[in-house]
Amino acid sequence: ETSISWSGDGFYLATGCYDGLARVWNCITGELRFLLKEHNESIFSVKWNKHSTHILTVSHDMRAIVWDSENGTIVRIFDNIHQAPILDADWKDHDIFATCSTDT
């Protein structure tokens, strides 16, 4: 695992991995809730938004992806926002997030 993040209510845990997959776990049952599989390279950060309605993943593939946390579907893919791998991200609130990279 490269990144780990609890949902706001503490019932779910999202993990990002070197294999390019993010997983959302049910912390009560220990079962895998769903697999987030759109990145082509390692995921460096996975974060829930403030209301736990969306999950943000960023990757070495230079993309940030917002996922619906209820069903694991893609809400939006942000590409071409950096010219180098995206290393981290964080939500400001329910809708706004920032990313960082080694590009200038």
C-alpha positions as CSV (number, residue, x, y, z in Angstrom):
1,E,0.0,0.0,0.0
2,T,1.2,3.5,-0.8
3,S,-1.7,5.5,0.7
4,I,-4.5,5.0,3.2
5,S,-7.5,7.1,4.2
6,W,-10.5,6.7,6.5
7,S,-14.0,7.8,5.4
8,G,-15.4,10.6,7.6
9,D,-17.7,8.2,9.5
10,G,-14.9,5.6,10.0
11,F,-16.9,2.8,8.4
12,Y,-14.7,2.6,5.3
13,L,-11.0,2.6,4.4
14,A,-9.6,3.5,1.0
15,T,-6.1,2.2,0.1
16,G,-3.9,3.1,-2.9
17,C,-1.3,0.7,-4.2
18,Y,1.8,0.4,-6.5
19,D,-0.3,-1.9,-8.7
20,G,-2.3,1.2,-9.8
21,L,-5.4,0.0,-8.0
22,A,-7.3,1.6,-5.2
23,R,-9.5,-0.5,-2.9
24,V,-12.4,0.5,-0.6
25,W,-12.9,-1.7,2.4
26,N,-15.8,-2.1,4.8
27,C,-14.2,-1.8,8.2
28,I,-17.0,-3.5,10.0
29,T,-17.1,-6.7,7.9
30,G,-13.5,-6.5,6.6
31,E,-14.8,-7.1,3.0
32,L,-13.7,-5.4,-0.1
33,R,-16.5,-3.0,-1.1
34,F,-15.1,-2.2,-4.5
35,L,-12.0,-1.9,-6.6
36,L,-11.1,1.4,-8.3
37,K,-9.2,0.5,-11.5
38,E,-8.5,3.3,-14.0
39,H,-4.9,4.3,-13.2
40,N,-2.1,2.9,-15.4
41,E,0.6,3.3,-12.8
42,S,1.2,3.5,-9.0
43,I,-1.3,5.4,-6.9
44,F,0.5,7.8,-4.6
45,S,-2.4,9.3,-2.7
46,V,-6.0,8.5,-2.0
47,K,-8.3,10.9,0.0
48,W,-12.0,11.1,0.9
49,N,-13.6,14.5,0.5
50,K,-15.0,16.3,3.6
51,H,-18.5,14.7,3.2
52,S,-17.1,11.3,2.2
53,T,-19.2,11.4,-1.0
54,H,-16.1,11.3,-3.2
55,I,-12.7,9.7,-3.2
56,L,-9.7,11.3,-5.0
57,T,-6.8,9.3,-6.3
58,V,-3.6,10.6,-7.8
59,S,-0.9,8.6,-9.6
60,H,2.4,8.3,-11.3
61,D,0.4,8.3,-14.5
62,M,-0.1,12.1,-14.1
63,R,-3.8,11.9,-13.6
64,A,-6.2,12.7,-10.7
65,I,-9.5,10.8,-10.6
66,V,-12.6,11.6,-8.6
67,W,-14.7,8.6,-7.7
68,D,-18.2,8.3,-6.4
69,S,-17.8,6.7,-3.0
70,E,-21.2,5.0,-3.0
71,N,-20.6,2.8,-6.1
72,G,-17.0,3.3,-7.2
73,T,-17.8,4.9,-10.5
74,I,-15.7,7.6,-12.0
75,V,-17.0,11.2,-11.6
76,R,-14.2,12.9,-13.5
77,I,-10.7,12.3,-14.7
78,F,-8.2,15.2,-14.6
79,D,-5.3,14.7,-17.0
80,N,-2.8,17.2,-18.3
81,I,-2.7,19.1,-15.0
82,H,1.0,18.2,-14.4
83,Q,3.9,17.3,-16.6
84,A,5.3,14.9,-14.0
85,P,3.8,12.2,-11.7
86,I,1.3,13.6,-9.1
87,L,2.6,12.8,-5.7
88,D,-0.1,14.0,-3.3
89,A,-3.5,15.7,-3.1
90,D,-5.9,17.0,-0.5
91,W,-9.4,18.3,-0.4
92,K,-10.2,21.8,0.7
93,D,-13.9,21.1,1.1
94,H,-16.5,19.0,-0.6
95,D,-15.7,20.1,-4.2
96,I,-12.2,21.7,-4.3
97,F,-8.9,19.9,-4.1
98,A,-5.3,20.6,-4.9
99,T,-2.5,18.4,-6.2
100,C,1.3,18.6,-6.1
101,S,4.0,17.2,-8.4
102,T,7.7,17.5,-9.1
103,D,7.0,19.7,-12.2
104,T,7.5,23.4,-12.1
